[in-house]
Amino acid sequence: MPAARFVDQLNAQIGHEFAAHQQYVACAVHYDLATMPQMAAFFYRQAVEERDHAMMMVQYLVDCDEPVVVPAVTAPQSTFADIVEPVRIALAQERRVADQINALTATAREENDFASDQFMQWFIKEQVEEIATMSDLLTVATRAADDIEAIEDYVAREQGVETADPTAPPIAGA
């Protein structure tokens, strides 16, 4: 059984993941409206990934017969100053989520909740990857802010469709 403190934090994290989903949808729409289909598709995929993370957490709690709380989320930022700002926001968001994931892992360890600690390991690996991806994208978007086609080419070349990770936790409803 997961520690009660961990369950409370994981329920809060479900809300953070759904908020990240919403923010990525807002970023995708911004790029869709700017006729940047590669960036739009990239952020739509990121949105689905964040939703899946929330549903992995839901499934873990369900599997452990623990209560699941799906909290309301704050509306995302939906207007942006330029084509770089959504990526800057995305990188800040991924860093914030990494801190939250690390705090969840620390709680599991403090509570000697070994199953929850193990569950969190995949998310730690995922956050390293997400921060690296957004950091690289921010570098490219900043450097090529006046050359939309260069950004689109980079995303098409470097951020193609990912394959499923067989080590990922199960997704509720999948």
N, C-alpha and C positions, 0 to 999 in steps of 0.2 A: 504494500500500500504506500503510495506517495505521502510524503510529509504534508500536513495541512498547510503549512506556510508555502511550500512549493506549489501546491494546488492553487492557492490564492494568487500567487505570482503568475502561474501559467495561464490562469483565466484572464488576468490583466494583459498578458502577452498576446493572447488571442485577439483582444481588441487592438493592440498595437499592429499586429499583422494585417488585420482588416483595414486599419487606417492607412497602412502602407499600400495596400491594394488600391484603395481609393485615390491616394496621391498619385500612384503610377497611372491610373486611368486618366486623371486630369492632365498629367504630362503627355500621355499618348494623344489625347484629344488636341492639346496645344500643337503638337507636331502634325497631326492630321490636318488641322486648319491651316497650317503653314505649308501644306503640300510637301511634307517630308515623310514619305511612306516607310522608309527604312527605320527612321527614329520612332515613328508611330508604332510600327509593328514590334520593335524592340521593347517599348514601354508597355504595350498591351501584353506581351509575353511576361514581362516582369510583374505586371499586375496579377496575372493568373498564378505565377509562382508564389507571390505573397499570400494569395487566397489559399493556395495549397498548403503553405506553411501553417496557416491558422487551422486548416482542417486536419493536418497531421497532429496538431496539439489537441484538437477536439477528440480525435480517434484515440490518442493516448489516454486521455481522461476517461473516455467511455470504456476502453479496455480495462482500466483500473477500477471501474465502477465508482468513479468520483463525479461530483456535480460539474456540469459545464455551464458557464455563464458567457453568453454572447453579448458583450456590452455595446452600447451605442458608440459611434465614433464621431469625432469632430470633422466637419466638412474640410476637405483638402483645399490647398491653395490652387486656384484654377486660372488665375491670370499671371502672366510672367512678362518681365521686362524685355526679354530677348530670347534667342534660341539656346543660350548657354544656361540661363537660370534654372530650368527644370533639372538639368543634370547636376548642377551645384546642390540643389535641394535633395536630389536622390542620393548623392554621396553623403550628405549630412544625415539623411534618414538611415542609410545603411550603417553608418558609424554609431548612431544612437541605438539601433537594433542590436548591433554587436555588443554594446555595453549592457543592454537588457538581457541578452542571451547569456553573457558571462555572469551577470548577477543571479540569474536562474540556476546556473550551474553551481555557483558558489553556495546558494541556499541548499541545493540538493546535497552537496558535500558536507555542509555544516550540520545537516539533519541526518547524516549517514543514510541517505536515500540513494542507494547505489543504482537502482533501476532508472530513476529519474536522471541521475548523473549520466548514465549510459545513453539514455534517450537524447540528452542535450548535445552529445558529442557531434552528431551529424550537423546540427545547426551551427556549431562553432566553425566547422569546416566550411559550411555554406557561406557564412558571413565573411570569412577570409576571401573567398572567391568573389562575392558580391562587391566588397569594398575595392578589390583590385580592378574589377570590371568597370565600376563607376569612376574610379580614379583615372583610369586610362581614357575613358570616354570624355571625362571633363577636360583632360589635357588636349585631346583632339578637338573637342568643340570650342575650347578657348582659342586654340591656335588657328582654327579654321572658321571662326565666327562669321567671317565675311565670304566664306566659300561653302555654301550649303551642300553643294555636290560632293565636296571632299568629305564632309561629315557623313553624308549618305553612303558614299563609297566605302568608307571605313566600317560603318555598321554592317553593310552588306557583306563585306569581306571577313570581318573579325567577330561579328556577333550573330552568326547564323543560328538556326534552330538547334537547340540542345537535345541530346539524347537523354532518355530516362536514366536516372541514377539508381541502380539496383540496391544500393545501401540505404536509400531514403526510407524514412518511416512511412507506414501506410497512411493514405489520405482517406478521411471519412467520406463515405459516399462514392468513392471511386470504384 
